[in-house]
Every structure is written in structure tokens, then in C-alpha cells.
Amino acid sequence: MLHKTEGIVLRIVRYGETSVIANILTELFGVQSYLVNGVRTTKSGGARASLLQPANILDMVVYYRDSGHLQRISDVRFAYLYRSLYADVVKNAIALYLVELLDKTLKQPESHPELFQLAKDTLCWMDGARGGTGNLPLYFTLRVSELLGFRFFRHACPETPYLDLREGSFVPEMPAHGQFLDEKCGQVTEELLRVREFEALRAVQTDKHTRQRLLAAYQEYYRLHLPGFTGLRSPAILAEVLE
């Protein structure tokens, strides 16, 4: 049966001589793997290949079988055309981080409409933003964990200044183990958890070193609470391009 759905490309893998398998987060069906033939040969295939690039937001007509096998695409076109993301090194690096995080965390083909909308809204806002995107990877990482059901509990305050990554909670005393955030990083995390509009991210005061520490800590939090999570490659690129 054919279905219309939007999708965000997460990852492309070569398959055979001329085909690819595209992992796409769809609005209707969650993450699905689509076999797309002939995209690496003909001119028409090249046009389709340009659509199937990581972070692209697509309008799709797809075949869907509840079988766990590779799916097929009947028709595909852009749902949103980026204005600056491809040409901006920082935005492009952040976009690749966002889709890698989704690709590494969403393994089951379950519908995640809120998560899809968050990803779409984040990419579209970043594309139109003039600077002020440095905190976006941190915010997105926290929001994804919240929507997947393992967010941080309690709040940072003088009574509970430390963020215990094992417990997933702000605690009153420094944990004996090393998997925690100090008062400064805990406070920044608290501010990020309170953000609900992208523009408010500009008011959260961080520096390059703090952002790197937080992103590494959030990855550790994922490893502790999300079975099978193995870490990401893209933060190394972010560390190079984000000031």
C-alpha cells in the first residue's frame, strides 16, 4: 500500500553496483530502510541521489510492509530547500551531528512523530538562523533523551548542584564515581533543559571548552542509559568548527 509521509535522511549505504540503502526517519513509520536502485548511474539517478543526502527533508510516497524488510520509494521530492545549510561549515557540521545522533539512537521502526517534528523544526530553524547555533547540539541531545524517556530528573540548585550521570539526577553531594558534572556544567544543563524556543538558546552562556565537556558527558549519559549506544563520530568535527 502507498503512503505519503515526510522523511529526514539519516544515512546512506552503497548497495551493489548502482543502488543505495537509505535510512530515513519518517513521520509516519519512524526509521525505515529504503532500497533505491539506479541512483549511481544515469542522469535521472543522479538527480535522485542529490535528494538522498543526510539531513535532507523530503516529501515521499512510499510502499510500506510491516515485515521488517527493506522498503521501497515510489516518489520523492524536497519538502524543504535549505538556503544556507550546505554552504555554512558550522551549520553543516551540526546537521550531520543531529542526524548521526538519531541514526544511532532510533533502532526500532516505531513511529516517533514528536521526535520527527523536533528534528525537522531544528534543521529548519538552524538553516535560517544568523549565528547563535553553538548550543544547538547540546539542546537537541537533551530533547532527544527526554522524548525517548530517559531525561534528567530534579533541578540544579544550591542544595543539588551536581549532576550524577549514572542516576540521571541532580544530587546534593559529589558522587564517588567519576561520571558526573560539576556545578558549572550542571547549571548550564539546567538552563538548557528549561529552553523551549530556539531563540532562547542564544541567552545560555557557554564557551567552547564547556560545550565540548557537556557533549562528551551527554554521550556518556546515553551510553549508560540507552542499550547499544556506542558513541558518535561527528562531535570531533564539531570541536573543530564551533568557537
PyRosetta script that sets phi, psi and omega in degrees:
from pyrosetta import init, pose_from_sequence

init()
pose = pose_from_sequence("MLHKTEGIVLRIVRYGETSVIANILTELFGVQSYLVNGVRTTKSGGARASLLQPANILDMVVYYRDSGHLQRISDVRFAYLYRSLYADVVKNAIALYLVELLDKTLKQPESHPELFQLAKDTLCWMDGARGGTGNLPLYFTLRVSELLGFRFFRHACPETPYLDLREGSFVPEMPAHGQFLDEKCGQVTEELLRVREFEALRAVQTDKHTRQRLLAAYQEYYRLHLPGFTGLRSPAILAEVLE")
pose.set_psi(1, 142.0)
pose.set_omega(1, -179.9)
pose.set_phi(2, -89.6)
pose.set_psi(2, 142.0)
pose.set_omega(2, 179.2)
pose.set_phi(3, -137.1)
pose.set_psi(3, 144.3)
pose.set_omega(3, 172.4)
pose.set_phi(4, -96.0)
pose.set_psi(4, 132.0)
pose.set_omega(4, 179.4)
pose.set_phi(5, -156.0)
pose.set_psi(5, 152.5)
pose.set_omega(5, 169.7)
pose.set_phi(6, -86.7)
pose.set_psi(6, 157.3)
pose.set_omega(6, 179.6)
pose.set_phi(7, -149.9)
pose.set_psi(7, 154.4)
pose.set_omega(7, 175.5)
pose.set_phi(8, -120.2)
pose.set_psi(8, 122.1)
pose.set_omega(8, -177.9)
pose.set_phi(9, -70.5)
pose.set_psi(9, 127.9)
pose.set_omega(9, 179.5)
pose.set_phi(10, -102.9)
pose.set_psi(10, -42.4)
pose.set_omega(10, -174.4)
pose.set_phi(11, -159.1)
pose.set_psi(11, 146.2)
pose.set_omega(11, 177.7)
pose.set_phi(12, -122.4)
pose.set_psi(12, 133.3)
pose.set_omega(12, 177.9)
pose.set_phi(13, -127.1)
pose.set_psi(13, 132.2)
pose.set_omega(13, 177.5)
pose.set_phi(14, -65.3)
pose.set_psi(14, 143.5)
pose.set_omega(14, -179.1)
pose.set_phi(15, -139.7)
pose.set_psi(15, 114.3)
pose.set_omega(15, -177.8)
pose.set_phi(16, 67.9)
pose.set_psi(16, -157.9)
pose.set_omega(16, -175.6)
pose.set_phi(17, -80.0)
pose.set_psi(17, -35.3)
pose.set_omega(17, -170.5)
pose.set_phi(18, -128.0)
pose.set_psi(18, -2.0)
pose.set_omega(18, -171.2)
pose.set_phi(19, -110.9)
pose.set_psi(19, 168.8)
pose.set_omega(19, 173.4)
pose.set_phi(20, -137.7)
pose.set_psi(20, 158.2)
pose.set_omega(20, 168.4)
pose.set_phi(21, -109.9)
pose.set_psi(21, 122.4)
pose.set_omega(21, -177.5)
pose.set_phi(22, -107.4)
pose.set_psi(22, 120.5)
pose.set_omega(22, 171.5)
pose.set_phi(23, -86.4)
pose.set_psi(23, 119.7)
pose.set_omega(23, -173.8)
pose.set_phi(24, -131.3)
pose.set_psi(24, 130.6)
pose.set_omega(24, 172.8)
pose.set_phi(25, -82.4)
pose.set_psi(25, 110.7)
pose.set_omega(25, -179.5)
pose.set_phi(26, -98.7)
pose.set_psi(26, 153.0)
pose.set_omega(26, 178.8)
pose.set_phi(27, -68.5)
pose.set_psi(27, -36.3)
pose.set_omega(27, -174.9)
pose.set_phi(28, -86.0)
pose.set_psi(28, -39.1)
pose.set_omega(28, -167.9)
pose.set_phi(29, -119.8)
pose.set_psi(29, 9.4)
pose.set_omega(29, -176.4)
pose.set_phi(30, 71.5)
pose.set_psi(30, -151.1)
pose.set_omega(30, -178.6)
pose.set_phi(31, -76.7)
pose.set_psi(31, 127.3)
pose.set_omega(31, 177.0)
pose.set_phi(32, -131.5)
pose.set_psi(32, 151.6)
pose.set_omega(32, 176.5)
pose.set_phi(33, -106.5)
pose.set_psi(33, 124.9)
pose.set_omega(33, -176.2)
pose.set_phi(34, -115.1)
pose.set_psi(34, 129.9)
pose.set_omega(34, 173.5)
pose.set_phi(35, -88.0)
pose.set_psi(35, 121.3)
pose.set_omega(35, -178.3)
pose.set_phi(36, -120.8)
pose.set_psi(36, 115.3)
pose.set_omega(36, -175.8)
pose.set_phi(37, -89.8)
pose.set_psi(37, 150.2)
pose.set_omega(37, 169.1)
pose.set_phi(38, 70.5)
pose.set_psi(38, 21.6)
pose.set_omega(38, -176.2)
pose.set_phi(39, -86.4)
pose.set_psi(39, -6.5)
pose.set_omega(39, -176.5)
pose.set_phi(40, -115.8)
pose.set_psi(40, 24.5)
pose.set_omega(40, -179.6)
pose.set_phi(41, -131.3)
pose.set_psi(41, -70.3)
pose.set_omega(41, -171.8)
pose.set_phi(42, -80.0)
pose.set_psi(42, 169.0)
pose.set_omega(42, 177.1)
pose.set_phi(43, -62.9)
pose.set_psi(43, -41.9)
pose.set_omega(43, 178.3)
pose.set_phi(44, -65.1)
pose.set_psi(44, -35.3)
pose.set_omega(44, 176.7)
pose.set_phi(45, -65.8)
pose.set_psi(45, -37.1)
pose.set_omega(45, 178.0)
pose.set_phi(46, -64.4)
pose.set_psi(46, -36.4)
pose.set_omega(46, 177.8)
pose.set_phi(47, -64.3)
pose.set_psi(47, -41.0)
pose.set_omega(47, 178.3)
pose.set_phi(48, -68.8)
pose.set_psi(48, -36.3)
pose.set_omega(48, 178.2)
pose.set_phi(49, -60.3)
pose.set_psi(49, -34.8)
pose.set_omega(49, 179.1)
pose.set_phi(50, -66.0)
pose.set_psi(50, -27.6)
pose.set_omega(50, 176.0)
pose.set_phi(51, -71.7)
pose.set_psi(51, -36.5)
pose.set_omega(51, -172.0)
pose.set_phi(52, -91.2)
pose.set_psi(52, 57.6)
pose.set_omega(52, 175.7)
pose.set_phi(53, -110.6)
pose.set_psi(53, 142.7)
pose.set_omega(53, -178.4)
pose.set_phi(54, -52.3)
pose.set_psi(54, 135.1)
pose.set_omega(54, 178.8)
pose.set_phi(55, 86.4)
pose.set_psi(55, -8.3)
pose.set_omega(55, 176.7)
pose.set_phi(56, -65.0)
pose.set_psi(56, 141.2)
pose.set_omega(56, 178.6)
pose.set_phi(57, -104.3)
pose.set_psi(57, 122.5)
pose.set_omega(57, -168.9)
pose.set_phi(58, -121.9)
pose.set_psi(58, 150.3)
pose.set_omega(58, 162.4)
pose.set_phi(59, -96.6)
pose.set_psi(59, 126.4)
pose.set_omega(59, -173.4)
pose.set_phi(60, -130.7)
pose.set_psi(60, 147.9)
pose.set_omega(60, 165.1)
pose.set_phi(61, -116.3)
pose.set_psi(61, 118.0)
pose.set_omega(61, -170.4)
pose.set_phi(62, -128.1)
pose.set_psi(62, 152.8)
pose.set_omega(62, 167.3)
pose.set_phi(63, -85.6)
pose.set_psi(63, 139.6)
pose.set_omega(63, 179.6)
pose.set_phi(64, -130.5)
pose.set_psi(64, 125.6)
pose.set_omega(64, 173.7)
pose.set_phi(65, -125.1)
pose.set_psi(65, 129.3)
pose.set_omega(65, -179.6)
pose.set_phi(66, -82.4)
pose.set_psi(66, 67.1)
pose.set_omega(66, -173.3)
pose.set_phi(67, -130.7)
pose.set_psi(67, -10.6)
pose.set_omega(67, -178.6)
pose.set_phi(68, 82.5)
pose.set_psi(68, -0.9)
pose.set_omega(68, 179.7)
pose.set_phi(69, -88.0)
pose.set_psi(69, 176.4)
pose.set_omega(69, 176.8)
pose.set_phi(70, -62.4)
pose.set_psi(70, 138.5)
pose.set_omega(70, 178.9)
pose.set_phi(71, -98.0)
pose.set_psi(71, 173.4)
pose.set_omega(71, -180.0)
pose.set_phi(72, -125.7)
pose.set_psi(72, 151.5)
pose.set_omega(72, 177.2)
pose.set_phi(73, -107.7)
pose.set_psi(73, 128.1)
pose.set_omega(73, 176.9)
pose.set_phi(74, -86.8)
pose.set_psi(74, -42.6)
pose.set_omega(74, -178.8)
pose.set_phi(75, -151.1)
pose.set_psi(75, 147.3)
pose.set_omega(75, -179.2)
pose.set_phi(76, -151.0)
pose.set_psi(76, 142.3)
pose.set_omega(76, 175.5)
pose.set_phi(77, -153.3)
pose.set_psi(77, 169.5)
pose.set_omega(77, 178.6)
pose.set_phi(78, -69.5)
pose.set_psi(78, 134.1)
pose.set_omega(78, 170.0)
pose.set_phi(79, -91.3)
pose.set_psi(79, -24.5)
pose.set_omega(79, -179.9)
pose.set_phi(80, -148.8)
pose.set_psi(80, 130.4)
pose.set_omega(80, 177.8)
pose.set_phi(81, -100.3)
pose.set_psi(81, 118.2)
pose.set_omega(81, 179.6)
pose.set_phi(82, -65.8)
pose.set_psi(82, 141.5)
pose.set_omega(82, 178.4)
pose.set_phi(83, -97.7)
pose.set_psi(83, -35.8)
pose.set_omega(83, -174.6)
pose.set_phi(84, -132.2)
pose.set_psi(84, -12.8)
pose.set_omega(84, -170.2)
pose.set_phi(85, -62.3)
pose.set_psi(85, -42.5)
pose.set_omega(85, -177.5)
pose.set_phi(86, -66.0)
pose.set_psi(86, -35.6)
pose.set_omega(86, -173.9)
pose.set_phi(87, -88.7)
pose.set_psi(87, -16.1)
pose.set_omega(87, -176.3)
pose.set_phi(88, -96.3)
pose.set_psi(88, 116.4)
pose.set_omega(88, -175.3)
pose.set_phi(89, -60.9)
pose.set_psi(89, -42.4)
pose.set_omega(89, -178.5)
pose.set_phi(90, -66.5)
pose.set_psi(90, -49.5)
pose.set_omega(90, -179.4)
pose.set_phi(91, -61.5)
pose.set_psi(91, -40.9)
pose.set_omega(91, -180.0)
pose.set_phi(92, -63.1)
pose.set_psi(92, -41.4)
pose.set_omega(92, 179.0)
pose.set_phi(93, -65.1)
pose.set_psi(93, -40.7)
pose.set_omega(93, 178.2)
pose.set_phi(94, -65.6)
pose.set_psi(94, -42.6)
pose.set_omega(94, 179.0)
pose.set_phi(95, -59.7)
pose.set_psi(95, -42.3)
pose.set_omega(95, 179.2)
pose.set_phi(96, -66.3)
pose.set_psi(96, -33.9)
pose.set_omega(96, 175.0)
pose.set_phi(97, -64.7)
pose.set_psi(97, -45.2)
pose.set_omega(97, -177.7)
pose.set_phi(98, -60.2)
pose.set_psi(98, -46.0)
pose.set_omega(98, -176.8)
pose.set_phi(99, -73.9)
pose.set_psi(99, -31.1)
pose.set_omega(99, 176.1)
pose.set_phi(100, -66.5)
pose.set_psi(100, -41.0)
pose.set_omega(100, 177.8)
pose.set_phi(101, -59.8)
pose.set_psi(101, -45.4)
pose.set_omega(101, 179.1)
pose.set_phi(102, -63.8)
pose.set_psi(102, -41.6)
pose.set_omega(102, -178.6)
pose.set_phi(103, -64.1)
pose.set_psi(103, -35.1)
pose.set_omega(103, -177.3)
pose.set_phi(104, -84.3)
pose.set_psi(104, -16.0)
pose.set_omega(104, -176.1)
pose.set_phi(105, -105.6)
pose.set_psi(105, -28.5)
pose.set_omega(105, -176.1)
pose.set_phi(106, -99.9)
pose.set_psi(106, 95.3)
pose.set_omega(106, -177.0)
pose.set_phi(107, -99.2)
pose.set_psi(107, -33.3)
pose.set_omega(107, -176.7)
pose.set_phi(108, -88.7)
pose.set_psi(108, 139.0)
pose.set_omega(108, 179.3)
pose.set_phi(109, -76.7)
pose.set_psi(109, 65.9)
pose.set_omega(109, 178.5)
pose.set_phi(110, -111.3)
pose.set_psi(110, 146.5)
pose.set_omega(110, 179.7)
pose.set_phi(111, -68.3)
pose.set_psi(111, 130.9)
pose.set_omega(111, 176.6)
pose.set_phi(112, -131.1)
pose.set_psi(112, 69.8)
pose.set_omega(112, -175.0)
pose.set_phi(113, -59.9)
pose.set_psi(113, -38.2)
pose.set_omega(113, 179.0)
pose.set_phi(114, -66.2)
pose.set_psi(114, -40.3)
pose.set_omega(114, 180.0)
pose.set_phi(115, -67.8)
pose.set_psi(115, -40.4)
pose.set_omega(115, 176.2)
pose.set_phi(116, -60.5)
pose.set_psi(116, -45.0)
pose.set_omega(116, -178.5)
pose.set_phi(117, -65.4)
pose.set_psi(117, -39.1)
pose.set_omega(117, 175.9)
pose.set_phi(118, -59.2)
pose.set_psi(118, -47.6)
pose.set_omega(118, -178.5)
pose.set_phi(119, -62.9)
pose.set_psi(119, -44.7)
pose.set_omega(119, 179.8)
pose.set_phi(120, -63.5)
pose.set_psi(120, -47.9)
pose.set_omega(120, -179.6)
pose.set_phi(121, -61.3)
pose.set_psi(121, -39.4)
pose.set_omega(121, -179.0)
pose.set_phi(122, -64.2)
pose.set_psi(122, -47.4)
pose.set_omega(122, -179.1)
pose.set_phi(123, -64.4)
pose.set_psi(123, -42.5)
pose.set_omega(123, -178.8)
pose.set_phi(124, -67.5)
pose.set_psi(124, -41.4)
pose.set_omega(124, 178.7)
pose.set_phi(125, -64.2)
pose.set_psi(125, -44.6)
pose.set_omega(125, -179.1)
pose.set_phi(126, -61.9)
pose.set_psi(126, -39.2)
pose.set_omega(126, -179.7)
pose.set_phi(127, -59.1)
pose.set_psi(127, -36.8)
pose.set_omega(127, -178.3)
pose.set_phi(128, -93.1)
pose.set_psi(128, -7.3)
pose.set_omega(128, -175.7)
pose.set_phi(129, -75.1)
pose.set_psi(129, 146.7)
pose.set_omega(129, 173.4)
pose.set_phi(130, -106.9)
pose.set_psi(130, 89.8)
pose.set_omega(130, -177.6)
pose.set_phi(131, 74.3)
pose.set_psi(131, -175.6)
pose.set_omega(131, 176.5)
pose.set_phi(132, 71.1)
pose.set_psi(132, 26.5)
pose.set_omega(132, -177.9)
pose.set_phi(133, -104.1)
pose.set_psi(133, 3.8)
pose.set_omega(133, -174.3)
pose.set_phi(134, -60.7)
pose.set_psi(134, -32.5)
pose.set_omega(134, -179.0)
pose.set_phi(135, -88.4)
pose.set_psi(135, -2.6)
pose.set_omega(135, -174.2)
pose.set_phi(136, -62.6)
pose.set_psi(136, -42.9)
pose.set_omega(136, 177.6)
pose.set_phi(137, -59.6)
pose.set_psi(137, -38.7)
pose.set_omega(137, 179.2)
pose.set_phi(138, -65.0)
pose.set_psi(138, -49.0)
pose.set_omega(138, -179.7)
pose.set_phi(139, -59.9)
pose.set_psi(139, -46.0)
pose.set_omega(139, -177.9)
pose.set_phi(140, -63.6)
pose.set_psi(140, -40.8)
pose.set_omega(140, 179.7)
pose.set_phi(141, -61.9)
pose.set_psi(141, -42.0)
pose.set_omega(141, 178.4)
pose.set_phi(142, -67.6)
pose.set_psi(142, -40.5)
pose.set_omega(142, -178.9)
pose.set_phi(143, -67.8)
pose.set_psi(143, -37.4)
pose.set_omega(143, 177.8)
pose.set_phi(144, -63.2)
pose.set_psi(144, -44.7)
pose.set_omega(144, 179.5)
pose.set_phi(145, -63.1)
pose.set_psi(145, -37.7)
pose.set_omega(145, 177.8)
pose.set_phi(146, -61.7)
pose.set_psi(146, -46.1)
pose.set_omega(146, -178.4)
pose.set_phi(147, -71.1)
pose.set_psi(147, -24.0)
pose.set_omega(147, 177.2)
pose.set_phi(148, -88.8)
pose.set_psi(148, -3.6)
pose.set_omega(148, 170.6)
pose.set_phi(149, 96.3)
pose.set_psi(149, 17.5)
pose.set_omega(149, 176.3)
pose.set_phi(150, -135.2)
pose.set_psi(150, 55.0)
pose.set_omega(150, 179.8)
pose.set_phi(151, -77.8)
pose.set_psi(151, 167.0)
pose.set_omega(151, 175.6)
pose.set_phi(152, -73.5)
pose.set_psi(152, 144.9)
pose.set_omega(152, 179.7)
pose.set_phi(153, -109.4)
pose.set_psi(153, 165.1)
pose.set_omega(153, -175.5)
pose.set_phi(154, 63.7)
pose.set_psi(154, -167.8)
pose.set_omega(154, -176.9)
pose.set_phi(155, -138.3)
pose.set_psi(155, 153.5)
pose.set_omega(155, 175.3)
pose.set_phi(156, -76.9)
pose.set_psi(156, 127.2)
pose.set_omega(156, 177.6)
pose.set_phi(157, -157.5)
pose.set_psi(157, 173.4)
pose.set_omega(157, -179.6)
pose.set_phi(158, -56.3)
pose.set_psi(158, -28.5)
pose.set_omega(158, -178.8)
pose.set_phi(159, -81.6)
pose.set_psi(159, -26.9)
pose.set_omega(159, -179.4)
pose.set_phi(160, -135.0)
pose.set_psi(160, 75.1)
pose.set_omega(160, -172.9)
pose.set_phi(161, -87.1)
pose.set_psi(161, -18.6)
pose.set_omega(161, -174.5)
pose.set_phi(162, -97.8)
pose.set_psi(162, 142.6)
pose.set_omega(162, 178.7)
pose.set_phi(163, -106.7)
pose.set_psi(163, 107.2)
pose.set_omega(163, -179.8)
pose.set_phi(164, -81.7)
pose.set_psi(164, 113.0)
pose.set_omega(164, -177.7)
pose.set_phi(165, -71.4)
pose.set_psi(165, -30.8)
pose.set_omega(165, 178.4)
pose.set_phi(166, -68.7)
pose.set_psi(166, -42.3)
pose.set_omega(166, -178.8)
pose.set_phi(167, -84.1)
pose.set_psi(167, -19.8)
pose.set_omega(167, -176.5)
pose.set_phi(168, 67.0)
pose.set_psi(168, 37.9)
pose.set_omega(168, -173.7)
pose.set_phi(169, -152.7)
pose.set_psi(169, 150.6)
pose.set_omega(169, 171.5)
pose.set_phi(170, -76.2)
pose.set_psi(170, 133.8)
pose.set_omega(170, -173.5)
pose.set_phi(171, -129.7)
pose.set_psi(171, 159.0)
pose.set_omega(171, -175.1)
pose.set_phi(172, -76.1)
pose.set_psi(172, -26.3)
pose.set_omega(172, -175.4)
pose.set_phi(173, -124.0)
pose.set_psi(173, 152.8)
pose.set_omega(173, 178.4)
pose.set_phi(174, -62.2)
pose.set_psi(174, 122.3)
pose.set_omega(174, 179.9)
pose.set_phi(175, -62.8)
pose.set_psi(175, 150.9)
pose.set_omega(175, 179.8)
pose.set_phi(176, -69.8)
pose.set_psi(176, -30.2)
pose.set_omega(176, 177.1)
pose.set_phi(177, -81.4)
pose.set_psi(177, 172.4)
pose.set_omega(177, -175.0)
pose.set_phi(178, -94.6)
pose.set_psi(178, 3.2)
pose.set_omega(178, -174.8)
pose.set_phi(179, -94.8)
pose.set_psi(179, 73.9)
pose.set_omega(179, -180.0)
pose.set_phi(180, -154.5)
pose.set_psi(180, 166.5)
pose.set_omega(180, 175.6)
pose.set_phi(181, -111.9)
pose.set_psi(181, 141.9)
pose.set_omega(181, 179.9)
pose.set_phi(182, -75.3)
pose.set_psi(182, -176.7)
pose.set_omega(182, -174.8)
pose.set_phi(183, -59.6)
pose.set_psi(183, -43.1)
pose.set_omega(183, -176.8)
pose.set_phi(184, -63.7)
pose.set_psi(184, -50.3)
pose.set_omega(184, -179.3)
pose.set_phi(185, -69.0)
pose.set_psi(185, -33.0)
pose.set_omega(185, 176.1)
pose.set_phi(186, -64.7)
pose.set_psi(186, -38.9)
pose.set_omega(186, 179.7)
pose.set_phi(187, -67.5)
pose.set_psi(187, -41.2)
pose.set_omega(187, 177.5)
pose.set_phi(188, -63.3)
pose.set_psi(188, -40.9)
pose.set_omega(188, 177.5)
pose.set_phi(189, -61.1)
pose.set_psi(189, -41.9)
pose.set_omega(189, 177.7)
pose.set_phi(190, -59.7)
pose.set_psi(190, -43.5)
pose.set_omega(190, 179.1)
pose.set_phi(191, -63.7)
pose.set_psi(191, -40.7)
pose.set_omega(191, 179.2)
pose.set_phi(192, -66.4)
pose.set_psi(192, -36.5)
pose.set_omega(192, 179.3)
pose.set_phi(193, -65.5)
pose.set_psi(193, -25.7)
pose.set_omega(193, -178.6)
pose.set_phi(194, -84.4)
pose.set_psi(194, -14.3)
pose.set_omega(194, -177.0)
pose.set_phi(195, -71.3)
pose.set_psi(195, 134.2)
pose.set_omega(195, 175.1)
pose.set_phi(196, -130.8)
pose.set_psi(196, -3.6)
pose.set_omega(196, 174.9)
pose.set_phi(197, -128.9)
pose.set_psi(197, 136.3)
pose.set_omega(197, -174.6)
pose.set_phi(198, -56.7)
pose.set_psi(198, -39.1)
pose.set_omega(198, -177.7)
pose.set_phi(199, -60.8)
pose.set_psi(199, -27.8)
pose.set_omega(199, -179.7)
pose.set_phi(200, -68.0)
pose.set_psi(200, -16.6)
pose.set_omega(200, 178.6)
pose.set_phi(201, -64.1)
pose.set_psi(201, -26.4)
pose.set_omega(201, -179.1)
pose.set_phi(202, -65.0)
pose.set_psi(202, -25.8)
pose.set_omega(202, -176.6)
pose.set_phi(203, -84.7)
pose.set_psi(203, -10.7)
pose.set_omega(203, 179.8)
pose.set_phi(204, -82.3)
pose.set_psi(204, 114.4)
pose.set_omega(204, -174.4)
pose.set_phi(205, -82.1)
pose.set_psi(205, 114.1)
pose.set_omega(205, 175.6)
pose.set_phi(206, -138.7)
pose.set_psi(206, 167.6)
pose.set_omega(206, 172.2)
pose.set_phi(207, -126.6)
pose.set_psi(207, 174.1)
pose.set_omega(207, -175.2)
pose.set_phi(208, -58.2)
pose.set_psi(208, -44.6)
pose.set_omega(208, -178.1)
pose.set_phi(209, -64.0)
pose.set_psi(209, -43.6)
pose.set_omega(209, -179.9)
pose.set_phi(210, -64.4)
pose.set_psi(210, -42.0)
pose.set_omega(210, 179.2)
pose.set_phi(211, -62.1)
pose.set_psi(211, -40.2)
pose.set_omega(211, 178.8)
pose.set_phi(212, -65.0)
pose.set_psi(212, -42.5)
pose.set_omega(212, 177.9)
pose.set_phi(213, -61.6)
pose.set_psi(213, -43.4)
pose.set_omega(213, -178.3)
pose.set_phi(214, -67.1)
pose.set_psi(214, -42.3)
pose.set_omega(214, -178.9)
pose.set_phi(215, -64.4)
pose.set_psi(215, -38.7)
pose.set_omega(215, 176.5)
pose.set_phi(216, -65.6)
pose.set_psi(216, -40.7)
pose.set_omega(216, 179.6)
pose.set_phi(217, -66.7)
pose.set_psi(217, -40.2)
pose.set_omega(217, 179.5)
pose.set_phi(218, -65.9)
pose.set_psi(218, -36.2)
pose.set_omega(218, 174.6)
pose.set_phi(219, -62.9)
pose.set_psi(219, -41.1)
pose.set_omega(219, 176.8)
pose.set_phi(220, -61.7)
pose.set_psi(220, -39.4)
pose.set_omega(220, 177.7)
pose.set_phi(221, -61.4)
pose.set_psi(221, -42.1)
pose.set_omega(221, 176.6)
pose.set_phi(222, -61.9)
pose.set_psi(222, -44.5)
pose.set_omega(222, -179.7)
pose.set_phi(223, -61.3)
pose.set_psi(223, -35.4)
pose.set_omega(223, -178.6)
pose.set_phi(224, -74.1)
pose.set_psi(224, -28.9)
pose.set_omega(224, -169.8)
pose.set_phi(225, -120.5)
pose.set_psi(225, -5.3)
pose.set_omega(225, -180.0)
pose.set_phi(226, -123.1)
pose.set_psi(226, 104.7)
pose.set_omega(226, -177.8)
pose.set_phi(227, -56.4)
pose.set_psi(227, 133.3)
pose.set_omega(227, 176.7)
pose.set_phi(228, 88.2)
pose.set_psi(228, -5.6)
pose.set_omega(228, 179.7)
pose.set_phi(229, -74.0)
pose.set_psi(229, 127.7)
pose.set_omega(229, -173.0)
pose.set_phi(230, -114.6)
pose.set_psi(230, 4.4)
pose.set_omega(230, -178.5)
pose.set_phi(231, 95.4)
pose.set_psi(231, 170.1)
pose.set_omega(231, -172.6)
pose.set_phi(232, -123.3)
pose.set_psi(232, 156.3)
pose.set_omega(232, 176.2)
pose.set_phi(233, -93.2)
pose.set_psi(233, -31.4)
pose.set_omega(233, -171.2)
pose.set_phi(234, -66.4)
pose.set_psi(234, -25.6)
pose.set_omega(234, 177.7)
pose.set_phi(235, -57.5)
pose.set_psi(235, -28.6)
pose.set_omega(235, 177.2)
pose.set_phi(236, -64.1)
pose.set_psi(236, -35.8)
pose.set_omega(236, 177.4)
pose.set_phi(237, -71.1)
pose.set_psi(237, -42.0)
pose.set_omega(237, 178.1)
pose.set_phi(238, -57.6)
pose.set_psi(238, -40.2)
pose.set_omega(238, -178.8)
pose.set_phi(239, -61.5)
pose.set_psi(239, -28.7)
pose.set_omega(239, -179.6)
pose.set_phi(240, -79.4)
pose.set_psi(240, -33.8)
pose.set_omega(240, -169.9)
pose.set_phi(241, -102.6)
pose.set_psi(241, -23.6)
pose.set_omega(241, -178.5)
pose.set_phi(242, -85.3)
pose.set_psi(242, 133.1)
pose.set_omega(242, 177.7)
pose.set_phi(243, -83.8)
pose.dump_pdb("model.pdb")
